[in-house]
Amino acid sequence: MNAHESDRLRHMLLMVGFFEAQTKPEADVVIFQTCSVRDTASRKVFTHISQARKLPRKPTICVIGCLSALSEKIEGVDILLGTNQLEVLVEKLSGTKPDTRFGIENSIIIMHGCNNFCSYCIVPYARGREFSRDSDDIINEFMQVKNVGRVIYLLGQNVNSYKCPRTGTTFVELVDRICAIEGDFQLNFISSHPKDFSEELVDCIARNKKIERNIHLPIQSGNDRILKLMGRGYTAKEYLDKIMLLRKKVPNVRITTDVICGFPGESEEEFEDTKNLFKQVRFNAAFIFPYSERKGTRAATMEGRLSTKIKKERTTELVKLQRVLQS
């Protein structure tokens, strides 16, 4: 989603007369599109801002995105704007209202925000509550980008909970409608939440050959107690049942996932449950991270926080297991 928004911003700035600097010292404006899901990403931004302030042309420093939404002021920053404010930034820099149609390439944001409030996640606080775009607007936007042989991504923090505020069109109905459009394109969507990954959606994937057979479905943990502490809304068995159904109805499907190692209070036995789930599912790929504390989330106040050493050891162990299972 950040890559999509950065691309839109780049196109809008080009259309109002800016051009891309070939090197950092040439820049009159430096823009940081930020993410605050993991603490390390947030910390890196401040290092980059400090480096940008030393550039010879003394550029205008702009920070946008999730980190900005959580900060009232950042030292050394000239323009600080939160999420969904790309047009505001362009107007502030140029004095011109941008044409928001530009910058649409191979992905479409169909909804903003999230209502899940997983205990470890800052996104609902940074991007706000869930809001779906109008289905007709999405279809019109899709018609602009569908080209021969392209893969188009539908994007959202919880993409499969989409529901058109005007018509009530569900995510499955939207996908069916898009797949009925003529053209040689492939469709994909990220990110899905397991609790909203219904049999109806599985059937939709099965009947629409234009949907890529690559499904990303974050598990986060293989232990029910940890999943409950995370506020995920499903059990390990419910997750496994969805995987079995998906593989039954969609032959040759590739399944990828996200996992957090070392969540507060996670015991060695509970971590073993995650390893066992990996052995059962045999994911095609997995994005495995140590738990990263985010101030302002429920998990940040939980007891039983594990040492950095233990979190890194468990992350390394699971990465090694995944490599064996993939081989």
C-alpha positions, -999 to 999 in steps of 0.1 A, spaced: 0 0 0 28 24 8 45 16 -25 12 24 -43 7 57 -25 43 67 -32 38 60 -69 6 81 -69 24 109 -52 53 108 -77 30 110 -106 10 139 -92 41 159 -85 54 153 -120 21 165 -134 23 198 -115 58 206 -127 83 188 -105 109 164 -117 128 136 -100 163 145 -87 189 121 -100 210 124 -68 201 134 -32 223 166 -33 201 179 -62 169 176 -43 148 207 -34 122 185 -17 127 153 2 96 132 10 95 103 35 65 80 31 65 63 65 53 30 81 49 25 118 40 -12 119 74 -21 133 95 0 156 127 -4 135 110 13 105 100 42 127 135 46 141 151 46 106 130 76 96 146 99 121 181 89 109 171 97 73 156 130 83 188 140 100 208 131 69 184 150 47 189 182 68 226 181 59 220 182 21 236 213 4 203 227 -11 186 227 23 155 209 9 120 211 22 116 180 43 82 163 42 70 133 62 37 116 54 20 83 63 15 63 95 43 78 115 30 113 109 -5 103 119 9 94 153 31 125 157 21 161 163 56 174 155 89 160 143 120 181 147 136 191 114 104 185 94 89 213 74 56 196 63 41 168 85 9 151 71 -8 119 81 -24 92 60 -47 98 29 -33 133 24 -13 130 -7 -33 157 -26 -28 181 4 9 176 2 11 183 -36 -10 214 -31 12 227 -3 43 222 -24 30 235 -56 0 257 -49 -18 236 -74 -46 211 -69 -34 178 -84 -52 155 -108 -57 125 -86 -62 101 -115 -25 99 -121 -2 74 -105 -25 44 -108 -4 16 -121 -9 -20 -110 -27 -17 -77 -59 -3 -64 -67 7 -29 -103 -4 -23 -105 5 14 -87 24 42 -82 17 79 -90 -13 101 -115 -22 127 -97 -53 141 -75 -36 167 -51 -66 171 -33 -61 203 1 -57 187 -9 -34 158 -8 3 156 -25 6 122 -61 13 134 -47 42 154 -25 55 126 -49 50 96 -83 51 114 -114 30 113 -123 9 83 -138 27 53 -146 11 19 -146 30 -14 -176 31 -37 -176 0 -59 -184 19 -91 -153 41 -85 -132 11 -81 -145 -5 -113 -138 28 -132 -103 29 -118 -97 -7 -127 -107 0 -164 -79 25 -165 -52 0 -155 -62 -33 -170 -36 -41 -197 -27 -73 -214 -7 -96 -192 -8 -74 -161 -14 -85 -125 -36 -60 -107 -37 -59 -69 -67 -49 -48 -53 -34 -16 -66 -29 19 -55 -34 55 -83 -60 57 -92 -63 21 -118 -91 23 -140 -72 48 -147 -47 20 -183 -35 17 -195 -7 -5 -211 20 17 -236 29 -11 -247 -4 -25 -236 -29 1 -215 -48 -25 -193 -73 -7 -157 -82 -15 -167 -114 -32 -193 -95 -53 -167 -69 -62 -142 -95 -73 -168 -114 -94 -177 -81 -111 -140 -73 -118 -133 -108 -131 -163 -105 -155 -145 -76 -173 -130 -86 -206 -93 -86 -209 -61 -106 -204 -53 -97 -169 -47 -114 -135 -62 -103 -102 -48 -106 -67 -55 -90 -33 -37 -83 -1 -40 -84 29 -66 -109 39 -77 -116 75 -83 -153 83 -114 -146 103 -130 -130 71 -116 -156 47 -150 -173 41 -159 -204 21 -178 -180 -2 -144 -163 -10 -128 -197 -16 -155 -206 -41 -150 -172 -57 -113 -179 -62 -120 -214 -75 -145 -202 -102 -126 -172 -114 -95 -182 -133 -83 -146 -135 -75 -147 -98 -39 -156 -92 -34 -188 -73 -12 -170 -47 -30 -163 -14 -14 -145 15 -31 -154 48 -13 -142 80 -14 -168 108 7 -148 133 8 -177 158 0 -214 159 -11 -213 195 -47 -205 206 -39 -187 238 -14 -164 220 -39 -159 191 -65 -148 217 -40 -124 234 -33 -110 200 -70 -105 194 -70 -123 161 -105 -138 163 -98 -173 152 -82 -205 165 -53 -225 150 -78 -253 140 -101 -227 123 -71 -214 103 -61 -250 93 -97 -258 82 -96 -228 59 -63 -239 45 -76 -274 38 -107 -260 22 -86 -237 0 -63 -265 -11 -93 -288 -18 -112 -263 -40 -82 -244 -56 -57 -269 -69 -21 -257 -71 -27 -227 -48 4 -212 -32 -1 -200 4 21 -175 21 18 -161 57 31 -137 84 43 -148 118 53 -130 150 78 -147 172 82 -140 209 48 -123 216 46 -113 253 41 -144 275 48 -169 247 62 -200 262 85 -225 245 57 -250 243 34 -223 226 62 -215 202 64 -253 194 27 -251 184 36 -225 157 64 -248 144 40 -277 143 15 -256 124 42 -248 98 49 -285 94 12 -292 88 6 -263 63 40 -262 46 37 -226 34 52 -217 1 68 -187 19 66 -170 52 74 -135 65 88 -141 100 95 -113 125 103 -110 162 76 -92 182 81 -54 179 66 -34 207 45 -5 196 36 22 221 -1 28 224 -11 -8 217 -26 -33 242 4 -57 238 28 -30 249 14 -31 285 12 -69 287 32 -89 312 58 -115 302 77 -96 276 106 -117 263 142 -107 258 155 -96 225 178 -127 225 148 -151 229 128 -134 202 157 -134 178 165 -171 186 129 -181 179 127 -161 147 159 -177 134 147 -212 144 114 -207 125 132 -192 95 154 -223 93 124 -246 96 106 -228 68 136 -231 46 137 -269 51 99 -272 45 102 -251 13 131 -271 -1 
